[in-house]
Amino acid sequence: MKYYSTEELIFEEGIFKSYENGYLSFQLNNGELIKFEQINNNILNLYDLKSKIHIGKKFQIEYLEIIDDLDDEDFVILKLNKLKIL
């Protein structure tokens, strides 16, 4: 079986829910809750997301959905690239 990897750049709007154990959680406009395990360092420098001051605020979200095929199983990574408070 051939190994493959794909990346898709996605733009969404969502409400910031939490920062726990290194993961940022957002609830998208469609109700889906997503967690980002990879976060651009510029975001952490720009917004203090480890505190609770931004919980409940709406953001424009730009992220990469990275899919790697490992042994016939897709492994999905969500990498947060950019945030902007709306």
Biopython code that builds the backbone (N, CA, C, O; Angstrom):
import numpy as np
from Bio.PDB.StructureBuilder import StructureBuilder

atoms = [
    (1, "MET", "N", (0.846, -1.190, 0.000)),
    (1, "MET", "CA", (0.000, 0.000, 0.000)),
    (1, "MET", "C", (0.883, 1.241, 0.000)),
    (1, "MET", "O", (1.875, 1.308, 0.726)),
    (2, "LYS", "N", (0.518, 2.213, -0.811)),
    (2, "LYS", "CA", (1.277, 3.448, -0.877)),
    (2, "LYS", "C", (0.884, 4.379, 0.262)),
    (2, "LYS", "O", (-0.284, 4.484, 0.635)),
    (3, "TYR", "N", (1.879, 5.038, 0.794)),
    (3, "TYR", "CA", (1.669, 6.068, 1.801)),
    (3, "TYR", "C", (1.303, 7.362, 1.097)),
    (3, "TYR", "O", (1.879, 7.692, 0.060)),
    (4, "TYR", "N", (0.345, 8.097, 1.655)),
    (4, "TYR", "CA", (0.047, 9.409, 1.090)),
    (4, "TYR", "C", (-0.237, 10.407, 2.197)),
    (4, "TYR", "O", (-0.559, 10.043, 3.328)),
    (5, "SER", "N", (-0.108, 11.673, 1.841)),
    (5, "SER", "CA", (-0.371, 12.759, 2.778)),
    (5, "SER", "C", (-1.029, 13.893, 2.001)),
    (5, "SER", "O", (-0.578, 14.242, 0.910)),
    (6, "THR", "N", (-2.091, 14.468, 2.557)),
    (6, "THR", "CA", (-2.752, 15.607, 1.927)),
    (6, "THR", "C", (-2.960, 16.705, 2.959)),
    (6, "THR", "O", (-3.065, 16.445, 4.158)),
    (7, "GLU", "N", (-3.016, 17.937, 2.466)),
    (7, "GLU", "CA", (-3.288, 19.084, 3.327)),
    (7, "GLU", "C", (-4.375, 19.922, 2.678)),
    (7, "GLU", "O", (-4.363, 20.144, 1.467)),
    (8, "GLU", "N", (-5.322, 20.388, 3.498)),
    (8, "GLU", "CA", (-6.375, 21.270, 3.006)),
    (8, "GLU", "C", (-6.465, 22.471, 3.931)),
    (8, "GLU", "O", (-6.579, 22.320, 5.148)),
    (9, "LEU", "N", (-6.412, 23.670, 3.350)),
    (9, "LEU", "CA", (-6.548, 24.901, 4.117)),
    (9, "LEU", "C", (-8.035, 25.219, 4.245)),
    (9, "LEU", "O", (-8.754, 25.272, 3.247)),
    (10, "ILE", "N", (-8.492, 25.430, 5.486)),
    (10, "ILE", "CA", (-9.915, 25.628, 5.765)),
    (10, "ILE", "C", (-10.108, 26.934, 6.526)),
    (10, "ILE", "O", (-9.317, 27.280, 7.403)),
    (11, "PHE", "N", (-11.171, 27.651, 6.175)),
    (11, "PHE", "CA", (-11.546, 28.897, 6.847)),
    (11, "PHE", "C", (-12.919, 28.706, 7.476)),
    (11, "PHE", "O", (-13.855, 28.270, 6.806)),
    (12, "GLU", "N", (-13.044, 29.030, 8.755)),
    (12, "GLU", "CA", (-14.295, 28.871, 9.495)),
    (12, "GLU", "C", (-14.449, 30.029, 10.463)),
    (12, "GLU", "O", (-13.523, 30.816, 10.661)),
    (13, "GLU", "N", (-15.627, 30.127, 11.063)),
    (13, "GLU", "CA", (-15.857, 30.999, 12.208)),
    (13, "GLU", "C", (-16.296, 30.111, 13.353)),
    (13, "GLU", "O", (-17.013, 29.130, 13.156)),
    (14, "GLY", "N", (-15.855, 30.466, 14.561)),
    (14, "GLY", "CA", (-16.225, 29.653, 15.703)),
    (14, "GLY", "C", (-16.018, 30.379, 17.016)),
    (14, "GLY", "O", (-15.354, 31.414, 17.087)),
    (15, "ILE", "N", (-16.608, 29.805, 18.054)),
    (15, "ILE", "CA", (-16.530, 30.334, 19.414)),
    (15, "ILE", "C", (-15.432, 29.586, 20.164)),
    (15, "ILE", "O", (-15.398, 28.356, 20.172)),
    (16, "PHE", "N", (-14.534, 30.344, 20.795)),
    (16, "PHE", "CA", (-13.464, 29.730, 21.589)),
    (16, "PHE", "C", (-14.065, 29.115, 22.844)),
    (16, "PHE", "O", (-14.764, 29.794, 23.596)),
    (17, "LYS", "N", (-13.799, 27.837, 23.073)),
    (17, "LYS", "CA", (-14.357, 27.104, 24.209)),
    (17, "LYS", "C", (-13.360, 26.857, 25.324)),
    (17, "LYS", "O", (-13.681, 27.062, 26.495)),
    (18, "SER", "N", (-12.132, 26.413, 24.978)),
    (18, "SER", "CA", (-11.194, 26.088, 26.058)),
    (18, "SER", "C", (-9.781, 25.872, 25.537)),
    (18, "SER", "O", (-9.545, 25.664, 24.347)),
    (19, "TYR", "N", (-8.850, 25.930, 26.490)),
    (19, "TYR", "CA", (-7.467, 25.508, 26.276)),
    (19, "TYR", "C", (-7.173, 24.510, 27.386)),
    (19, "TYR", "O", (-7.079, 24.882, 28.555)),
    (20, "GLU", "N", (-7.027, 23.243, 27.018)),
    (20, "GLU", "CA", (-6.778, 22.189, 28.000)),
    (20, "GLU", "C", (-5.719, 21.232, 27.475)),
    (20, "GLU", "O", (-5.799, 20.763, 26.340)),
    (21, "ASN", "N", (-4.737, 20.951, 28.300)),
    (21, "ASN", "CA", (-3.696, 19.971, 27.983)),
    (21, "ASN", "C", (-3.034, 20.223, 26.631)),
    (21, "ASN", "O", (-2.688, 19.280, 25.921)),
    (22, "GLY", "N", (-2.860, 21.498, 26.275)),
    (22, "GLY", "CA", (-2.205, 21.841, 25.026)),
    (22, "GLY", "C", (-3.112, 21.868, 23.806)),
    (22, "GLY", "O", (-2.634, 22.113, 22.699)),
    (23, "TYR", "N", (-4.409, 21.622, 23.977)),
    (23, "TYR", "CA", (-5.371, 21.624, 22.880)),
    (23, "TYR", "C", (-6.285, 22.839, 22.977)),
    (23, "TYR", "O", (-6.785, 23.160, 24.055)),
    (24, "LEU", "N", (-6.505, 23.515, 21.846)),
    (24, "LEU", "CA", (-7.479, 24.601, 21.771)),
    (24, "LEU", "C", (-8.769, 24.047, 21.186)),
    (24, "LEU", "O", (-8.744, 23.331, 20.185)),
    (25, "SER", "N", (-9.907, 24.379, 21.814)),
    (25, "SER", "CA", (-11.209, 23.903, 21.347)),
    (25, "SER", "C", (-12.071, 25.066, 20.888)),
    (25, "SER", "O", (-12.151, 26.100, 21.551)),
    (26, "PHE", "N", (-12.716, 24.879, 19.741)),
    (26, "PHE", "CA", (-13.632, 25.864, 19.180)),
    (26, "PHE", "C", (-14.911, 25.161, 18.753)),
    (26, "PHE", "O", (-14.878, 24.032, 18.264)),
    (27, "GLN", "N", (-16.043, 25.843, 18.942)),
    (27, "GLN", "CA", (-17.300, 25.341, 18.409)),
    (27, "GLN", "C", (-17.603, 26.134, 17.142)),
    (27, "GLN", "O", (-17.760, 27.354, 17.182)),
    (28, "LEU", "N", (-17.683, 25.427, 16.023)),
    (28, "LEU", "CA", (-17.911, 26.062, 14.733)),
    (28, "LEU", "C", (-19.370, 26.480, 14.589)),
    (28, "LEU", "O", (-20.222, 26.062, 15.373)),
    (29, "ASN", "N", (-19.654, 27.307, 13.586)),
    (29, "ASN", "CA", (-21.018, 27.781, 13.347)),
    (29, "ASN", "C", (-22.003, 26.646, 13.099)),
    (29, "ASN", "O", (-23.192, 26.787, 13.385)),
    (30, "ASN", "N", (-21.523, 25.516, 12.567)),
    (30, "ASN", "CA", (-22.398, 24.372, 12.305)),
    (30, "ASN", "C", (-22.608, 23.499, 13.546)),
    (30, "ASN", "O", (-23.271, 22.465, 13.466)),
    (31, "GLY", "N", (-22.047, 23.908, 14.694)),
    (31, "GLY", "CA", (-22.217, 23.170, 15.943)),
    (31, "GLY", "C", (-21.111, 22.176, 16.247)),
    (31, "GLY", "O", (-21.023, 21.673, 17.367)),
    (32, "GLU", "N", (-20.267, 21.886, 15.269)),
    (32, "GLU", "CA", (-19.178, 20.924, 15.458)),
    (32, "GLU", "C", (-18.124, 21.494, 16.406)),
    (32, "GLU", "O", (-17.743, 22.659, 16.291)),
    (33, "LEU", "N", (-17.658, 20.673, 17.336)),
    (33, "LEU", "CA", (-16.586, 21.045, 18.256)),
    (33, "LEU", "C", (-15.285, 20.457, 17.719)),
    (33, "LEU", "O", (-15.178, 19.246, 17.522)),
    (34, "ILE", "N", (-14.292, 21.325, 17.483)),
    (34, "ILE", "CA", (-13.010, 20.830, 16.984)),
    (34, "ILE", "C", (-11.902, 21.215, 17.957)),
    (34, "ILE", "O", (-11.963, 22.242, 18.632)),
    (35, "LYS", "N", (-10.882, 20.349, 18.003)),
    (35, "LYS", "CA", (-9.723, 20.574, 18.868)),
    (35, "LYS", "C", (-8.473, 20.603, 18.008)),
    (35, "LYS", "O", (-8.265, 19.749, 17.146)),
    (36, "PHE", "N", (-7.646, 21.609, 18.264)),
    (36, "PHE", "CA", (-6.394, 21.758, 17.534)),
    (36, "PHE", "C", (-5.248, 21.268, 18.396)),
    (36, "PHE", "O", (-5.045, 21.739, 19.515)),
    (37, "GLU", "N", (-4.495, 20.306, 17.854)),
    (37, "GLU", "CA", (-3.347, 19.777, 18.584)),
    (37, "GLU", "C", (-2.055, 20.466, 18.183)),
    (37, "GLU", "O", (-1.064, 20.388, 18.909)),
    (38, "GLN", "N", (-2.048, 21.140, 17.043)),
    (38, "GLN", "CA", (-0.896, 21.936, 16.623)),
    (38, "GLN", "C", (-1.347, 23.383, 16.480)),
    (38, "GLN", "O", (-2.379, 23.666, 15.872)),
    (39, "ILE", "N", (-0.553, 24.302, 17.053)),
    (39, "ILE", "CA", (-0.937, 25.711, 17.099)),
    (39, "ILE", "C", (0.263, 26.562, 16.691)),
    (39, "ILE", "O", (1.361, 26.396, 17.224)),
    (40, "ASN", "N", (0.049, 27.465, 15.751)),
    (40, "ASN", "CA", (1.085, 28.399, 15.335)),
    (40, "ASN", "C", (1.495, 29.246, 16.542)),
    (40, "ASN", "O", (0.637, 29.799, 17.231)),
    (41, "ASN", "N", (2.797, 29.350, 16.798)),
    (41, "ASN", "CA", (3.294, 30.105, 17.959)),
    (41, "ASN", "C", (2.879, 31.567, 17.938)),
    (41, "ASN", "O", (2.712, 32.174, 18.996)),
    (42, "ASN", "N", (2.708, 32.144, 16.748)),
    (42, "ASN", "CA", (2.273, 33.540, 16.662)),
    (42, "ASN", "C", (0.912, 33.747, 17.317)),
    (42, "ASN", "O", (0.656, 34.803, 17.896)),
    (43, "ILE", "N", (0.046, 32.755, 17.231)),
    (43, "ILE", "CA", (-1.279, 32.848, 17.856)),
    (43, "ILE", "C", (-1.143, 32.910, 19.366)),
    (43, "ILE", "O", (-1.804, 33.717, 20.020)),
    (44, "LEU", "N", (-0.297, 32.071, 19.918)),
    (44, "LEU", "CA", (-0.117, 32.054, 21.375)),
    (44, "LEU", "C", (0.519, 33.342, 21.869)),
    (44, "LEU", "O", (0.271, 33.761, 23.000)),
    (45, "ASN", "N", (1.340, 33.979, 21.034)),
    (45, "ASN", "CA", (1.939, 35.261, 21.405)),
    (45, "ASN", "C", (0.950, 36.415, 21.273)),
    (45, "ASN", "O", (1.028, 37.387, 22.023)),
    (46, "LEU", "N", (0.025, 36.313, 20.326)),
    (46, "LEU", "CA", (-0.935, 37.380, 20.063)),
    (46, "LEU", "C", (-2.106, 37.371, 21.044)),
    (46, "LEU", "O", (-2.543, 38.427, 21.501)),
    (47, "TYR", "N", (-2.610, 36.188, 21.366)),
    (47, "TYR", "CA", (-3.769, 36.039, 22.251)),
    (47, "TYR", "C", (-3.387, 35.180, 23.452)),
    (47, "TYR", "O", (-2.720, 34.157, 23.302)),
    (48, "ASP", "N", (-3.804, 35.593, 24.627)),
    (48, "ASP", "CA", (-3.556, 34.811, 25.843)),
    (48, "ASP", "C", (-4.665, 33.770, 25.986)),
    (48, "ASP", "O", (-5.584, 33.927, 26.789)),
    (49, "LEU", "N", (-4.560, 32.705, 25.191)),
    (49, "LEU", "CA", (-5.613, 31.697, 25.161)),
    (49, "LEU", "C", (-5.526, 30.707, 26.313)),
    (49, "LEU", "O", (-6.445, 29.914, 26.519)),
    (50, "LYS", "N", (-4.442, 30.744, 27.058)),
    (50, "LYS", "CA", (-4.334, 29.870, 28.227)),
    (50, "LYS", "C", (-5.151, 30.411, 29.394)),
    (50, "LYS", "O", (-5.528, 29.661, 30.294)),
    (51, "SER", "N", (-5.422, 31.710, 29.377)),
    (51, "SER", "CA", (-6.298, 32.285, 30.403)),
    (51, "SER", "C", (-7.739, 32.140, 29.910)),
    (51, "SER", "O", (-7.977, 31.635, 28.813)),
    (52, "LYS", "N", (-8.678, 32.577, 30.711)),
    (52, "LYS", "CA", (-10.085, 32.409, 30.360)),
    (52, "LYS", "C", (-10.698, 33.667, 29.745)),
    (52, "LYS", "O", (-11.909, 33.712, 29.529)),
    (53, "ILE", "N", (-9.882, 34.695, 29.457)),
    (53, "ILE", "CA", (-10.457, 35.970, 29.015)),
    (53, "ILE", "C", (-11.085, 35.912, 27.622)),
    (53, "ILE", "O", (-11.932, 36.749, 27.309)),
    (54, "HIS", "N", (-10.704, 34.961, 26.782)),
    (54, "HIS", "CA", (-11.249, 34.874, 25.421)),
    (54, "HIS", "C", (-12.319, 33.796, 25.267)),
    (54, "HIS", "O", (-12.870, 33.635, 24.177)),
    (55, "ILE", "N", (-12.625, 33.060, 26.327)),
    (55, "ILE", "CA", (-13.659, 32.025, 26.240)),
    (55, "ILE", "C", (-14.991, 32.685, 25.901)),
    (55, "ILE", "O", (-15.381, 33.678, 26.514)),
    (56, "GLY", "N", (-15.676, 32.119, 24.920)),
    (56, "GLY", "CA", (-16.966, 32.640, 24.485)),
    (56, "GLY", "C", (-16.880, 33.677, 23.381)),
    (56, "GLY", "O", (-17.910, 34.106, 22.861)),
    (57, "LYS", "N", (-15.671, 34.091, 23.009)),
    (57, "LYS", "CA", (-15.514, 35.077, 21.940)),
    (57, "LYS", "C", (-15.492, 34.379, 20.581)),
    (57, "LYS", "O", (-15.037, 33.243, 20.447)),
    (58, "LYS", "N", (-16.000, 35.100, 19.579)),
    (58, "LYS", "CA", (-16.059, 34.563, 18.225)),
    (58, "LYS", "C", (-14.792, 34.942, 17.462)),
    (58, "LYS", "O", (-14.329, 36.081, 17.521)),
    (59, "PHE", "N", (-14.246, 33.966, 16.749)),
    (59, "PHE", "CA", (-13.015, 34.142, 15.988)),
    (59, "PHE", "C", (-13.208, 33.702, 14.542)),
    (59, "PHE", "O", (-14.012, 32.817, 14.246)),
    (60, "GLN", "N", (-12.456, 34.335, 13.653)),
    (60, "GLN", "CA", (-12.254, 33.812, 12.310)),
    (60, "GLN", "C", (-11.070, 32.857, 12.435)),
    (60, "GLN", "O", (-10.030, 33.224, 12.983)),
    (61, "ILE", "N", (-11.223, 31.646, 11.934)),
    (61, "ILE", "CA", (-10.240, 30.581, 12.132)),
    (61, "ILE", "C", (-9.703, 30.126, 10.776)),
    (61, "ILE", "O", (-10.469, 29.858, 9.850)),
    (62, "GLU", "N", (-8.382, 30.043, 10.673)),
    (62, "GLU", "CA", (-7.736, 29.468, 9.492)),
    (62, "GLU", "C", (-6.902, 28.290, 9.978)),
    (62, "GLU", "O", (-6.034, 28.446, 10.836)),
    (63, "TYR", "N", (-7.174, 27.100, 9.421)),
    (63, "TYR", "CA", (-6.419, 25.929, 9.861)),
    (63, "TYR", "C", (-6.160, 24.964, 8.716)),
    (63, "TYR", "O", (-6.823, 24.991, 7.680)),
    (64, "LEU", "N", (-5.174, 24.116, 8.942)),
    (64, "LEU", "CA", (-4.830, 23.051, 8.004)),
    (64, "LEU", "C", (-5.374, 21.732, 8.525)),
    (64, "LEU", "O", (-5.197, 21.393, 9.695)),
    (65, "GLU", "N", (-6.036, 20.994, 7.645)),
    (65, "GLU", "CA", (-6.409, 19.617, 7.950)),
    (65, "GLU", "C", (-5.401, 18.743, 7.211)),
    (65, "GLU", "O", (-5.389, 18.692, 5.981)),
    (66, "ILE", "N", (-4.569, 18.065, 7.970)),
    (66, "ILE", "CA", (-3.501, 17.238, 7.410)),
    (66, "ILE", "C", (-3.902, 15.778, 7.587)),
    (66, "ILE", "O", (-4.141, 15.317, 8.703)),
    (67, "ILE", "N", (-3.971, 15.058, 6.467)),
    (67, "ILE", "CA", (-4.356, 13.646, 6.517)),
    (67, "ILE", "C", (-3.183, 12.815, 6.031)),
    (67, "ILE", "O", (-2.707, 12.991, 4.909)),
    (68, "ASP", "N", (-2.725, 11.917, 6.874)),
    (68, "ASP", "CA", (-1.664, 10.970, 6.530)),
    (68, "ASP", "C", (-2.254, 9.573, 6.525)),
    (68, "ASP", "O", (-2.988, 9.201, 7.442)),
    (69, "ASP", "N", (-1.941, 8.803, 5.506)),
    (69, "ASP", "CA", (-2.381, 7.414, 5.433)),
    (69, "ASP", "C", (-1.255, 6.539, 5.966)),
    (69, "ASP", "O", (-0.202, 6.412, 5.341)),
    (70, "LEU", "N", (-1.487, 5.950, 7.108)),
    (70, "LEU", "CA", (-0.508, 5.056, 7.724)),
    (70, "LEU", "C", (-1.122, 3.668, 7.837)),
    (70, "LEU", "O", (-2.059, 3.468, 8.610)),
    (71, "ASP", "N", (-0.615, 2.721, 7.086)),
    (71, "ASP", "CA", (-1.094, 1.338, 7.156)),
    (71, "ASP", "C", (-2.603, 1.230, 6.970)),
    (71, "ASP", "O", (-3.287, 0.590, 7.769)),
    (72, "ASP", "N", (-3.116, 1.851, 5.926)),
    (72, "ASP", "CA", (-4.545, 1.814, 5.578)),
    (72, "ASP", "C", (-5.445, 2.512, 6.584)),
    (72, "ASP", "O", (-6.662, 2.332, 6.539)),
    (73, "GLU", "N", (-4.888, 3.298, 7.484)),
    (73, "GLU", "CA", (-5.693, 4.079, 8.420)),
    (73, "GLU", "C", (-5.330, 5.545, 8.256)),
    (73, "GLU", "O", (-4.155, 5.911, 8.278)),
    (74, "ASP", "N", (-6.353, 6.386, 8.091)),
    (74, "ASP", "CA", (-6.108, 7.817, 7.968)),
    (74, "ASP", "C", (-5.879, 8.424, 9.341)),
    (74, "ASP", "O", (-6.639, 8.174, 10.277)),
    (75, "PHE", "N", (-4.836, 9.214, 9.452)),
    (75, "PHE", "CA", (-4.482, 9.922, 10.673)),
    (75, "PHE", "C", (-4.666, 11.401, 10.377)),
    (75, "PHE", "O", (-3.995, 11.942, 9.497)),
    (76, "VAL", "N", (-5.576, 12.072, 11.106)),
    (76, "VAL", "CA", (-5.920, 13.466, 10.840)),
    (76, "VAL", "C", (-5.322, 14.366, 11.918)),
    (76, "VAL", "O", (-5.480, 14.118, 13.113)),
    (77, "ILE", "N", (-4.633, 15.413, 11.473)),
    (77, "ILE", "CA", (-4.062, 16.422, 12.368)),
    (77, "ILE", "C", (-4.679, 17.767, 11.992)),
    (77, "ILE", "O", (-4.752, 18.115, 10.814)),
    (78, "LEU", "N", (-5.122, 18.519, 12.996)),
    (78, "LEU", "CA", (-5.639, 19.864, 12.772)),
    (78, "LEU", "C", (-4.615, 20.862, 13.289)),
    (78, "LEU", "O", (-4.287, 20.869, 14.475)),
    (79, "LYS", "N", (-4.112, 21.703, 12.394)),
    (79, "LYS", "CA", (-3.103, 22.696, 12.757)),
    (79, "LYS", "C", (-3.695, 24.092, 12.612)),
    (79, "LYS", "O", (-4.077, 24.501, 11.516)),
    (80, "LEU", "N", (-3.768, 24.815, 13.717)),
    (80, "LEU", "CA", (-4.311, 26.168, 13.733)),
    (80, "LEU", "C", (-3.255, 27.136, 13.218)),
    (80, "LEU", "O", (-2.183, 27.262, 13.810)),
    (81, "ASN", "N", (-3.559, 27.827, 12.105)),
    (81, "ASN", "CA", (-2.605, 28.748, 11.479)),
    (81, "ASN", "C", (-2.805, 30.191, 11.904)),
    (81, "ASN", "O", (-1.852, 30.867, 12.291)),
    (82, "LYS", "N", (-4.065, 30.673, 11.831)),
    (82, "LYS", "CA", (-4.353, 32.078, 12.126)),
    (82, "LYS", "C", (-5.677, 32.210, 12.860)),
    (82, "LYS", "O", (-6.594, 31.410, 12.676)),
    (83, "LEU", "N", (-5.754, 33.243, 13.701)),
    (83, "LEU", "CA", (-6.983, 33.599, 14.410)),
    (83, "LEU", "C", (-7.180, 35.101, 14.331)),
    (83, "LEU", "O", (-6.220, 35.872, 14.318)),
    (84, "LYS", "N", (-8.450, 35.504, 14.280)),
    (84, "LYS", "CA", (-8.781, 36.925, 14.339)),
    (84, "LYS", "C", (-10.096, 37.062, 15.097)),
    (84, "LYS", "O", (-11.087, 36.417, 14.753)),
    (85, "ILE", "N", (-10.102, 37.907, 16.134)),
    (85, "ILE", "CA", (-11.335, 38.138, 16.889)),
    (85, "ILE", "C", (-12.312, 38.896, 16.000)),
    (85, "ILE", "O", (-11.944, 39.870, 15.344)),
    (86, "LEU", "N", (-13.557, 38.440, 15.985)),
    (86, "LEU", "CA", (-14.601, 39.114, 15.195)),
    (86, "LEU", "C", (-15.426, 40.042, 16.063)),
    (86, "LEU", "O", (-16.348, 40.692, 15.569)),
]
sb = StructureBuilder()
sb.init_structure("model")
sb.init_model(0)
sb.init_chain("A")
sb.init_seg("    ")
for serial, (resi, resn, name, xyz) in enumerate(atoms, 1):
    if name == "N":
        sb.init_residue(resn, " ", resi, " ")
    sb.init_atom(name, np.array(xyz, "f"), 0.0, 1.0, " ", f" {name:<3s}", serial, name[0])
structure = sb.get_structure()
